[in-house]
Amino acid sequence: MNVIERELVAAARKQRRERSIQAEVLKVLRLHGVLAWGFQRERAGRARASHIGFKGCPDILGFLPNGRGLAVEVKRPRENLTVDQRAAGVILTGQGVVWAVVHSTEETINLLRSVGLRA
């Protein structure tokens, strides 16, 4: 396997892992009355055009039961935010949206508790 093939395989594995975390986070949010949806920006290892969102747009958007906006960036453990993701967080929090970065369902439950939901 050459270098490019190894990088493609590693990228595909990374996407699967983050997607599975995202699916688990969405389940937890929905179980707690949060209207939420996720974005899948890649399919089968190929980038696809997204007509929704903006640079740095969080992986999950939605509304808390009280109507307040929610934006969640899902990251694999030890993965860092990009500059665009940080900038989006600043903009969204400035607009009154609850913005958070989560790596697991446990962090998602902590987020829900921090906004006053019983989790």
ChimeraX attribute file (.defattr): number of C-alpha atoms within 10 A of each C-alpha:
attribute: neighborCount
match mode: 1-to-1
recipient: residues
	/A:1	7
	/A:2	6
	/A:3	8
	/A:4	9
	/A:5	10
	/A:6	11
	/A:7	12
	/A:8	13
	/A:9	14
	/A:10	11
	/A:11	12
	/A:12	16
	/A:13	13
	/A:14	12
	/A:15	19
	/A:16	14
	/A:17	13
	/A:18	18
	/A:19	20
	/A:20	12
	/A:21	19
	/A:22	27
	/A:23	16
	/A:24	14
	/A:25	25
	/A:26	23
	/A:27	14
	/A:28	18
	/A:29	22
	/A:30	14
	/A:31	11
	/A:32	16
	/A:33	13
	/A:34	22
	/A:35	17
	/A:36	19
	/A:37	17
	/A:38	19
	/A:39	15
	/A:40	14
	/A:41	15
	/A:42	14
	/A:43	11
	/A:44	9
	/A:45	14
	/A:46	10
	/A:47	10
	/A:48	11
	/A:49	8
	/A:50	11
	/A:51	7
	/A:52	8
	/A:53	11
	/A:54	11
	/A:55	10
	/A:56	16
	/A:57	20
	/A:58	24
	/A:59	21
	/A:60	20
	/A:61	22
	/A:62	21
	/A:63	18
	/A:64	20
	/A:65	12
	/A:66	9
	/A:67	10
	/A:68	12
	/A:69	20
	/A:70	21
	/A:71	24
	/A:72	24
	/A:73	21
	/A:74	24
	/A:75	19
	/A:76	17
	/A:77	10
	/A:78	7
	/A:79	9
	/A:80	11
	/A:81	14
	/A:82	10
	/A:83	11
	/A:84	14
	/A:85	19
	/A:86	17
	/A:87	14
	/A:88	19
	/A:89	23
	/A:90	13
	/A:91	13
	/A:92	18
	/A:93	15
	/A:94	11
	/A:95	10
	/A:96	11
	/A:97	19
	/A:98	20
	/A:99	22
	/A:100	16
	/A:101	20
	/A:102	21
	/A:103	18
	/A:104	17
	/A:105	18
	/A:106	12
	/A:107	14
	/A:108	22
	/A:109	18
	/A:110	15
	/A:111	20
	/A:112	18
	/A:113	12
	/A:114	11
	/A:115	11
	/A:116	9
	/A:117	16
	/A:118	10
	/A:119	14
